[in-house]
Amino acid sequence: MEELEFESGLDNEKKVMITLFWTNRKAARTEGCAPFRIKKIETPNEIYTPQGTKLLKISDEIMADMVQTLNAGKTIPMEFNIGEENLNVSLSADSLSVTAQKSPEIEEEIIEKLEMELTKKFPNLCDSFTPRITPQS
């Protein structure tokens, strides 16, 4: 497990999106173009998991719950899958930890990239990523 403590002027919604994006991007380095699946997001109010064969998407309600959790100073445990890699990420307003089951070197790459991105005023986030993890209207 790799951990990061950070100071960031970003709002908590951006922290969530940056964390999701770079976790996906760095895991894709070893897993190629396999689909990025959100397996579980846990807040004090709810445990979000995919229903049946549908992919879990970050709806406005889920994002609001996540932001509220971070605003309250609590941590959000999340589980992701991409190809054969399973990732566990815990995000709070000022820290993050990541565990990769198959390729532990990904952990360090994710932490290094997030250490840079979370301190930027305008972090890098691919425009095509958000529509892939949020419901289409």
N, C-alpha and C positions, 0 to 999 in steps of 0.2 A: 504494500500500500504506500502510495505517495501522498503527501499532504502539502497544502499551500495556505498560508495566511496572507491576506492582501488588504490594502486600502484602496477603495475605488469610489470615484464620484459618480459612477453609473447608477441609474435607478435599478431596482431589483429585477424588473422585467428584462432589462437588457442583460443583466448578469445571468439569468436563466437561459436566455437565448444564446449568449456567447458560450456558456458551458455546454449546452447541447450541441451547438455547431462544431466546436473544436474537439469535443469528445468523439463525435462522428467522424470528423475529418482525419484525425490522427489514427483512429482505429481502422479506417478505410485503407490506410497505408499497407497494412498487412492482410486485410480481408477483402481488398478490391472493391468492386461495386455491389457487394451484397447489400440487401436492404437494411437500413438502420431501424431497429424496432425498439420502441419504448415498452418495456415489459412491466414496469411498476413505478409509480410515483406515490410517495407516502407523505401526507401532511397530517397535522393533528385532527383535521376534520374528516379526512377521507383517505382511502387507499384506492388509487386509480390503476386499473389493469385493463388490457384489451378485452373486448366482449366477443366471444366466439372466434371467428377467423378475421375479424376486423382489426386494423392497426389502431393503437391508442394514439390519438391526436391531442395536441395541446389546445383545447377549446378556451374561449374567453373565461369560462367559469373555472377551469383548472388553473389557468394562469393567474387569475385573481386570487385563488386559494394559495397558490405558491408564493405570490408577492406578499400576501397577508402574513403567511408563515415566516418569511424572511424579515418582514417589517417587525414582527414580534420577537425577533432574535432567536428563532428556532431553526433547526436544521431539517433539510428535505432529503431523505434517502431516495435514490432512484436506481433502477436497474435497466440496463440496455443490452441489446444483442445485435451484433453485426457479423454475419457469416458464422464462424465457429467461435468467435470471441464473445464472452459475457463480461460486462463492465458494471461495477457498482460504484456509484458516485454519491457523495454526500455534500450538499451545498448549503452554506449559511451566508449571511450578508457579508461576512469578512473572512470566510475560510472555505476550503474545498478539499476533499480527499477522493482518491480514485484507486480502484483495484481492478486489474485485468487478470482474468483467470488463465488465459492461454499464453499471452505475450506480455510479461511484466514490463518490458522495455517501453511499451506504449504509455504506461503510467507516467513515466518521467517526461516523455514527449508532450503529453497532455498538460501536465503541470507547468513545464517550461513555457509552452505557448500561452496558457491562460495567465501566467504571471505577467507576460507582456501585454496581452490584450485587455485584461481587466483594469489595467492602470491607464489605458489610453482614453482620451476624450471621445474619440470616434473609432471604436474597435472594428476590426475586419469581420464582416458577416456577409456571406454570399447571399445575394438577393433570391436565388432559387431555393435556398434552404427553408425559409419560413413557410412557403406554401406546402412543402413536403411534410411538415410536422404539425401544421394547423389545419383545421377543417376548411374545406372550400365552400364558400357561400353560394 
